């Protein structure tokens, strides 16, 4: 390969693809991190949207305006395709040496994916020196980032998704920096250490114009060359600040449909908050159009967008309840709130209102001492027929891997961390794909004292708040007894049972009861009590069922393999009532008079059955 000499001054030269030669003493590098952005948990389209939206959200030009992110496709054919192939001629031997799919260039057409952001600052920083700004971070760093605080990336690996989306492992970037009018253009091939004609080369190659005196590759600034490429790739950007990415020979599976689906499921929170707009082809996904677009994606999601939208509207007005001391060394509990706030939260939760609590977090940065962070927690009781849902967000980034820490709680919940200090802490704990936090993360242990324990108190804070406010639900109806017990004591199996410690007896807040549960072999009867005469009908009763487990919550461990109320094995007979089965272990019973009765049979008589019956307001 012909080497580009150092050229100084304003001389314009023809852009060229070039790799630096590898020193014989260099360790061979093979990029094994691509699977972090295309696996069973995160698809390539999802990773593309997450990376592009994250970087764009990190650099808004005007905080009061939404960042706009555009995805579009352009198909090259004829003369345009011929010109593109000519540009790649010096690169082909390197692609073939690394077994990239160059067959894609022999097709009659080639697809380009174009990703452009607007109301952003572009790749700021020096182009001819190694500083800690965005130009260097994007083009000249791999596996290392100078980002911190609320900014999204930490690993310096996210941009690998662009080359991973190309059959050729190639992408281009055109940027206009804030305060400047002239675009800068460069291309990059991300391969492995490789050999061509007996010469060893480094993994990263560049398409550039000339080299600085320190041999750094300089971006193309010639207006004619930039306009030629802009027309070729179909870029919209002219003089607006921001970054445009062009990915040639884009992978199969990346389409308008998969990108729209990824935008809806990965960035619903900042979109509904009015901080981000995503355009895919002719489809605009913003605060106003979101629900209509979400309804038409054909991808099954259990996301309660109404709840998320309300959080987006309420969080800017400040929390209704504030914890009186920080979590970090201890977990959230009732003693964190005043008695008045505690009672008010419980009552609001029972009424189905949104509970918004602000909780301080005690953080200890190494070499800097203790700092105060803050998280916002949101809770709403689960509507009838709804499914448990949790949102964990660090700024605009949603972490789906954290939902398991709220799993099976019968409520909608959200944990939002937006301040610089707390976002910096949680960012250091994130995995490269930004889908979950890791208590063993290297940056967490390097930068923070007591990191794992503090992270544990944060990720469980939402569940802990639920435990605090949901405690009042059992006494929400002073005329209804909530029966919660084992029904296996009177079975005739004859099998010897492990001795269990019986729970303390339920404290009944009123002498009369409206619900009574009677154990029967292989089932139970639920019948009205004297206090049911005081009810207004119709009235709904929600009944949860599970086989008991020693040392574990039976409802958390329930499996449809235990039983399914919707199948014929379980017989349910009603008197003065109608029953539905919204979940395999849940009965929703609407009773019509004080003479209601529900009989259920078909359960395993050799196992303890736990029944949780709640009269809903």
VENFENPE-V558116 format. One record per residue. PHI is phi in whole degrees, 0 to 359 (NA if undefined). PSI is psi in whole degrees, -180 to 180 (none if undefined). Layout:
[[PHI,PSI] [PHI,PSI]]
//
This chain:
[[NA,135] [292,131] [269,138] [277,124] [283,165] [292,127] [234,124] [250,172] [81,-163] [265,22] [290,127] [266,132] [230,160] [293,130] [299,152] [214,151] [273,134] [205,139] [250,144] [286,143] [291,144] [271,141] [288,141] [304,-24] [274,-6] [294,144] [283,131] [298,134] [246,127] [239,127] [281,101] [263,0] [276,-1] [300,-33] [295,-17] [292,-15] [245,7] [205,89] [212,-170] [294,-24] [265,-34] [229,116] [279,166] [296,-40] [296,-42] [298,-44] [296,-38] [299,-49] [295,-43] [298,-45] [292,-47] [295,-44] [292,-38] [298,-50] [295,-38] [293,-40] [292,-24] [290,-21] [229,53] [292,139] [284,-37] [229,115] [299,-30] [281,-9] [251,150] [288,141] [285,136] [248,129] [240,128] [241,132] [243,130] [213,162] [240,144] [228,136] [254,123] [268,140] [206,172] [58,-133] [297,-39] [298,-43] [294,-39] [298,-42] [294,-38] [294,-41] [298,-39] [297,-39] [299,-32] [272,-4] [308,-47] [294,-20] [273,-24] [305,-47] [302,-35] [289,-41] [298,-44] [293,-35] [295,-27] [256,11] [60,34] [289,156] [278,80] [285,-9] [299,-24] [299,-25] [281,-13] [271,-7] [291,161] [289,-23] [225,156] [228,132] [268,134] [253,136] [258,128] [245,127] [238,120] [228,138] [246,151] [226,158] [60,42] [230,170] [268,-10] [79,-177] [275,89] [282,162] [112,174] [290,141] [262,-14] [241,17] [210,164] [259,89] [257,-166] [251,29] [261,-176] [291,-33] [299,-47] [294,-43] [303,-40] [283,-46] [264,-29] [240,10] [232,144] [221,124] [78,11] [214,141] [217,149] [260,9] [288,153] [200,-177] [60,-132] [280,-11] [297,152] [284,-52] [279,155] [224,-26] [266,-19] [69,16] [254,-18] [302,-38] [294,-12] [299,-21] [295,-27] [292,-49] [291,-31] [292,-20] [274,-3] [251,134] [302,-28] [269,-8] [64,39] [231,145] [210,163] [236,152] [223,129] [242,128] [231,143] [243,121] [272,147] [306,130] [89,-5] [243,160] [247,-21] [269,126] [287,156] [235,138] [230,138] [208,157] [236,159] [215,137] [250,128] [246,100] [243,-141] [234,171] [303,136] [207,172] [234,134] [228,121] [53,42] [83,1] [249,133] [273,138] [234,154] [288,171] [285,-32] [257,127] [243,155] [236,149] [254,114] [208,179] [261,-49] [201,174] [251,146] [282,176] [297,-26] [270,11] [72,12] [291,139] [290,130] [257,143] [291,160] [284,130] [236,-4] [295,121] [303,-38] [293,-45] [297,-41] [293,-42] [294,-37] [299,-45] [290,-38] [300,-42] [291,-39] [298,-48] [274,-14] [79,36] [285,141] [274,-29] [295,137] [241,-77] [241,1] [289,138] [292,149] [142,-165] [228,136] [242,128] [249,134] [238,124] [246,109] [277,156] [51,54] [294,145] [298,148] [298,149] [96,-14] [261,110] [217,174] [300,-40] [297,-47] [290,-31] [288,-39] [297,-45] [300,-43] [295,-39] [295,-43] [293,-43] [275,-21] [256,-25] [229,30] [297,-32] [292,-55] [293,-28] [293,-49] [293,-21] [278,-7] [79,14] [263,-12] [216,138] [234,135] [237,129] [246,124] [238,109] [60,-124] [266,3] [263,120] [259,126] [248,102] [227,-171] [301,-37] [281,-39] [267,-6] [304,-52] [295,-36] [295,-43] [295,-44] [300,-37] [292,-22] [255,8] [280,-19] [71,17] [249,121] [291,117] [232,148] [256,26] [277,120] [280,90] [296,-28] [297,-42] [297,-45] [296,-41] [298,-39] [293,-40] [301,-44] [301,-37] [282,-35] [274,-28] [293,-26] [284,-17] [273,-3] [94,154] [285,147] [283,-33] [234,141] [232,127] [294,145] [271,-9] [211,162] [273,151] [275,171] [140,-63] [271,-20] [220,158] [274,161] [293,136] [209,-178] [300,-33] [288,-1] [277,-13] [237,154] [293,159] [299,-38] [295,-46] [296,-39] [299,-47] [294,-41] [295,-40] [297,-43] [297,-44] [292,-39] [296,-40] [297,-43] [298,-38] [284,-4] [82,18] [272,160] [285,126] [260,122] [238,113] [239,138] [258,129] [234,118] [290,152] [233,128] [273,117] [242,147] [230,103] [275,130] [299,138] [72,0] [228,-11] [85,-167] [282,143] [224,154] [259,128] [245,-175] [202,140] [235,150] [253,130] [245,137] [232,137] [221,144] [215,137] [297,150] [289,126] [290,158] [301,130] [84,-6] [281,165] [243,147] [306,138] [215,143] [220,138] [246,124] [244,120] [226,133] [250,102] [60,-130] [277,-7] [272,126] [263,134] [247,91] [296,-25] [290,-14] [272,-10] [300,-26] [298,-20] [281,-3] [238,7] [302,137] [73,-1] [290,125] [285,70] [195,166] [263,135] [220,156] [210,139] [239,121] [236,126] [239,117] [234,-22] [291,157] [302,-45] [292,-52] [292,-38] [293,-34] [294,-42] [297,-51] [291,-32] [297,-37] [291,-17] [265,-4] [280,151] [284,168] [300,-32] [276,-1] [58,43] [248,-14] [199,162] [262,151] [230,114] [295,-15] [257,11] [301,139] [299,-44] [292,-30] [295,-48] [288,-29] [286,-35] [258,-17] [227,141] [274,145] [57,32] [301,-53] [301,-43] [293,-39] [295,-43] [300,-41] [299,-42] [292,-29] [285,-51] [292,-23] [265,-2] [298,-37] [294,-44] [294,-38] [295,-39] [295,-40] [301,-44] [299,-34] [289,-51] [279,-28] [282,-11] [301,-29] [283,-16] [300,-35] [298,-19] [243,24] [294,-27] [239,107] [289,-7] [253,10] [234,131] [271,129] [266,109] [273,131] [213,95] [201,173] [274,142] [250,14] [264,-1] [296,-30] [254,19] [286,159] [254,23] [292,-29] [80,-2] [283,143] [285,135] [251,151] [293,138] [288,132] [241,152] [278,120] [286,142] [291,160] [299,147] [297,147] [293,133] [274,113] [274,123] [286,-12] [217,149] [290,-29] [262,149] [239,152] [259,-21] [231,137] [226,133] [247,129] [242,125] [290,142] [223,155] [298,123] [73,19] [171,-154] [201,164] [243,136] [247,119] [230,163] [285,147] [253,177] [303,-37] [288,-11] [295,-21] [296,-20] [272,-7] [286,157] [261,132] [250,153] [287,157] [226,143] [256,136] [240,131] [254,125] [241,121] [256,143] [227,145] [195,153] [282,137] [292,151] [222,130] [289,128] [80,12] [211,156] [286,117] [296,-31] [286,-33] [292,-33] [266,3] [300,143] [226,141] [301,-16] [290,-21] [290,-52] [191,163] [222,113] [297,-19] [276,-6] [261,169] [287,-16] [298,-33] [260,123] [257,127] [235,122] [244,133] [240,148] [232,126] [56,40] [198,158] [235,143] [235,143] [233,160] [237,82] [294,-24] [220,161] [302,-24] [238,22] [232,133] [250,133] [248,112] [247,126] [256,111] [265,144] [255,-18] [204,172] [290,-3] [260,25] [290,155] [203,135] [231,127] [243,130] [234,131] [222,162] [111,5] [277,162] [293,116] [290,-12] [267,4] [235,150] [284,127] [256,127] [257,131] [240,128] [238,107] [249,130] [228,127] [278,122] [269,145] [287,none]]
//
